[in-house]
Amino acid sequence: CRRIIAQCYFMNTARRHGVGGEGTKQVSGPEGGGIYKPVIDEISMLRLHPSSAIFEVAPKWIVYAQSMFTSKAYINTACTIEYDWVKSLIPRLTGYNDEKLAGCSLEELAEITEVKNKAVVEKTTAQRREELAQKARLLHKRHTTTSQVAHAKARYLARKKARLAEGE
């Protein structure tokens, strides 16, 4: 079962970097847990969450299904694995061609993205202006003059007077 989980989540493979504190190399510590570096991202540092079932074990290799961010980046759902189970799959993470995946050069992709982002910003700016104009029109329609209030009051008093006359 663990081998199948490892092969399904191979993109979330992580190796223990240290246990017990930032950058330490000790294998076990009083704090438990471990600090892991994902294979695809050697910059990130993830920690085993204290609620994890393997917190006390701090295995050398894990795959994780879920990470969460509080004050630190934590791995909650993790499974102990053997590196040999995912060794043949790891090159797939780093050996891909960005341009082939994007269907164009990375420069063209950046230009396309920039143009789309500008269009979205311009569209949202235009939409915001239109919304503000509509609100202004509504407020202008709602703006009543004292003569309109006086006429409404007179109509109300006339209806009230008519109801009282019907009741007598």
C-alpha positions as CSV (number, residue, x, y, z in Angstrom):
1,C,0.0,0.0,0.0
2,R,2.8,2.4,0.9
3,R,4.5,1.8,-2.4
4,I,1.3,2.6,-4.3
5,I,0.8,5.8,-2.3
6,A,4.4,6.7,-3.0
7,Q,4.0,6.3,-6.7
8,C,0.7,8.2,-6.7
9,Y,2.2,11.1,-4.7
10,F,5.7,11.0,-6.1
11,M,5.5,14.7,-6.9
12,N,5.3,15.4,-3.2
13,T,8.4,13.4,-2.2
14,A,10.5,15.0,0.5
15,R,13.7,14.1,2.2
16,R,14.5,14.8,5.9
17,H,16.9,17.7,6.3
18,G,17.0,17.8,10.0
19,V,15.0,17.2,13.2
20,G,14.3,19.3,16.2
21,G,15.3,22.7,14.9
22,E,16.1,24.8,11.9
23,G,19.0,23.3,10.0
24,T,20.0,20.8,12.6
25,K,21.3,17.4,11.5
26,Q,20.3,15.3,14.4
27,V,18.2,12.3,13.6
28,S,15.9,12.5,16.6
29,G,15.2,15.3,19.0
30,P,13.2,16.1,22.1
31,E,10.8,18.1,20.0
32,G,10.2,15.2,17.6
33,G,9.0,15.9,14.0
34,G,11.4,16.7,11.2
35,I,12.3,19.3,8.7
36,Y,11.9,18.2,5.1
37,K,12.9,19.5,1.7
38,P,10.6,18.6,-1.2
39,V,12.5,17.0,-4.0
40,I,11.1,19.4,-6.6
41,D,11.7,22.5,-4.6
42,E,15.0,22.5,-2.7
43,I,14.3,26.0,-1.3
44,S,11.2,25.2,0.7
45,M,11.4,23.8,4.2
46,L,8.4,21.8,5.5
47,R,7.9,20.5,9.0
48,L,6.0,17.5,10.2
49,H,3.0,18.7,12.1
50,P,2.7,17.5,15.7
51,S,-0.6,15.9,14.9
52,S,1.0,13.7,12.2
53,A,1.1,10.0,12.9
54,I,4.8,9.9,12.0
55,F,5.8,12.9,14.0
56,E,7.8,10.9,16.6
57,V,9.5,8.7,13.9
58,A,10.9,11.4,11.6
59,P,11.6,9.0,8.7
60,K,14.3,9.9,6.1
61,W,11.9,9.8,3.1
62,I,8.2,10.7,3.0
63,V,5.5,11.5,0.5
64,Y,2.8,13.9,1.6
65,A,-0.7,14.6,0.4
66,Q,-1.4,17.8,2.2
67,S,0.6,20.7,3.5
68,M,-0.7,23.6,5.5
69,F,0.6,27.0,6.5
70,T,0.2,28.5,9.9
71,S,3.1,30.4,11.4
72,K,5.3,27.8,9.6
73,A,4.8,25.4,6.7
74,Y,3.6,22.0,7.9
75,I,3.0,18.6,6.5
76,N,0.0,16.9,8.1
77,T,-0.8,13.9,5.9
78,A,2.4,12.0,5.2
79,C,3.6,8.4,4.6
80,T,7.0,6.9,5.1
81,I,8.5,5.5,1.9
82,E,11.7,4.0,0.5
83,Y,13.5,6.2,-2.0
84,D,13.9,3.3,-4.4
85,W,10.1,3.3,-4.9
86,V,10.1,6.8,-6.5
87,K,13.7,7.1,-7.8
88,S,12.7,6.3,-11.4
89,L,9.8,8.8,-11.2
90,I,11.7,11.8,-9.9
91,P,13.3,12.8,-13.2
92,R,9.8,13.4,-14.6
93,L,9.6,16.3,-12.2
94,T,12.7,18.0,-13.3
95,G,13.1,16.8,-16.9
96,Y,10.2,18.5,-18.5
97,N,10.3,21.1,-21.2
98,D,8.5,24.3,-20.2
99,E,8.2,25.6,-23.8
100,K,6.8,22.3,-25.0
101,L,4.2,22.3,-22.2
102,A,3.3,26.0,-22.9
103,G,3.2,25.5,-26.7
104,C,5.3,28.6,-27.2
105,S,8.5,30.2,-25.9
106,L,8.6,31.4,-22.4
107,E,9.1,35.0,-23.6
108,E,5.9,34.7,-25.7
109,L,4.1,33.2,-22.7
110,A,5.2,36.1,-20.5
111,E,4.0,38.6,-23.1
112,I,0.6,36.9,-23.5
113,T,0.2,36.8,-19.8
114,E,1.1,40.4,-19.4
115,V,-1.4,41.4,-22.2
116,K,-4.2,39.4,-20.5
117,N,-3.4,40.9,-17.1
118,K,-3.5,44.4,-18.6
119,A,-6.8,43.6,-20.2
120,V,-8.3,42.4,-17.0
121,V,-7.1,45.5,-15.1
122,E,-8.5,47.8,-17.8
123,K,-11.8,45.9,-17.8
124,T,-12.1,46.0,-14.1
125,T,-11.3,49.7,-14.0
126,A,-13.9,50.3,-16.7
127,Q,-16.4,48.2,-14.8
128,R,-15.7,50.0,-11.6
129,R,-16.2,53.4,-13.3
130,E,-19.6,52.2,-14.6
131,E,-20.6,50.9,-11.2
132,L,-19.8,54.2,-9.6
133,A,-21.7,56.1,-12.4
134,Q,-24.7,53.9,-11.7
135,K,-24.6,54.5,-8.0
136,A,-24.4,58.2,-8.7
137,R,-27.4,58.1,-10.9
138,L,-29.4,56.1,-8.3
139,L,-28.4,58.6,-5.6
140,H,-29.4,61.5,-7.9
141,K,-32.8,59.8,-8.4
142,R,-33.2,59.3,-4.7
143,H,-32.4,62.9,-3.9
144,T,-35.8,64.4,-3.0
145,T,-36.6,68.0,-2.7
146,T,-38.6,69.5,0.1
147,S,-41.6,70.0,-2.2
148,Q,-41.6,66.3,-3.0
149,V,-41.6,65.5,0.7
150,A,-44.4,68.0,1.3
151,H,-46.5,66.4,-1.5
152,A,-45.8,62.9,-0.1
153,K,-46.8,64.0,3.4
154,A,-50.0,65.6,2.1
155,R,-50.9,62.3,0.3
156,Y,-50.2,60.3,3.4
157,L,-52.4,62.6,5.6
158,A,-55.2,62.5,3.0
159,R,-55.2,58.6,3.0
160,K,-55.1,58.7,6.8
161,K,-58.0,61.1,6.9
162,A,-60.0,58.9,4.5
163,R,-59.4,55.8,6.6
164,L,-60.6,57.6,9.7
165,A,-63.7,58.9,7.9
166,E,-64.5,55.3,6.8
167,G,-64.2,54.0,10.4
168,E,-66.8,56.5,11.7
